[in-house]
Amino acid sequence: MVSTKCPGKVRFEKNDFTKLSIVKQRCEAEPEGDGVAALTSDERTRWAKAREHLISIDPHNKMILETIQSSMFVISLDESKPYSSPENYTNLMAAALTGDPSIRWGDKSYNSIAFSDGTFGSTCDHAPYDAMVLVSMCWYLDQQIRATEGQWKGSDKVRQIPLPEELLFTLDEKAYDDIHHAKQQYLESTQDLQIVCYAFTAFGKSAIKQRKLHPDAFIQLAMQLAYYKLHKKPGSCYETATTRRFYHGRTETMRSCTQEALNWCKAMMDPACD
């Protein structure tokens, strides 16, 4: 398995590679599945009712649902190839947010999506999931990949781990109708989403710090100024205030639209100001 976003090649050795290979080969050798996961993309009440119906069909369906629900996260192997460049991540972002609903589990806090061109995406439910945890994890992984130059440097010892097990739901006509409806509403809703995602490469935090400014303050003021230029009024904006390093702390909300920020925006728009 390779990653086009990292220097060299990223290899998943031994058990990791074997398990993923088994799943991939199994999927390629069989027809497309029923797409039960698409139900999790439906409107909350409809999904709740569809879930209860799945359980009523066969008690084994409840065991499968509990297995998925008790897992830490979901890995989605997506066959699409959302071409992206170092400057433009629009296609990758769109594929992560609006990709095939039958291979995403919407009720999981974290879905890790691996595309067939070696790029990766993530989707998170922000209600139970602190976004900064994912940011820290991805930063750490990126640093480790760069430090090892994409080569496996861990133990070569193979641990005996059970083979992957396919989870097969029992479905009836109503369940198939629910899946079809979920897919339709998902496709309709994703058509109403516009995504543009570019990487700003002119300068970074080092240049900002050289001018005795904090990168976060710089970005927050830049957003306020951009909004003020467009709408001639301040924009209601918040940013994450991470308190996870403190006892009982997690993530709080901090408002960057202050009177001082507004005064600064007005000064930046005033040609008479120095």
Protein Blocks (a to p, Z undefined) as FASTA:
>chain_A
ZZfkbghjdddehjlmmmmmmmmmmmmmpccdehlmmmmmmcfklmmmmmmmmmmmpmkl
mmmmmmmmmpmbdcdddfbdcdddfklcklmmmmmmmmcfklccfkbfbdcdddfkopac
ddddfklpcfklmmmmmmmmmmmmmmnnopafbdfbdcdddddddddddddfklmmmmmm
mmmmmmmmmmmpccdddddfkbcfklmmmnopafklmmmmmmmmmmmmmnopacdddddd
dfklpghiabdcddfbdfklmmmmmmmmmmkbZZ
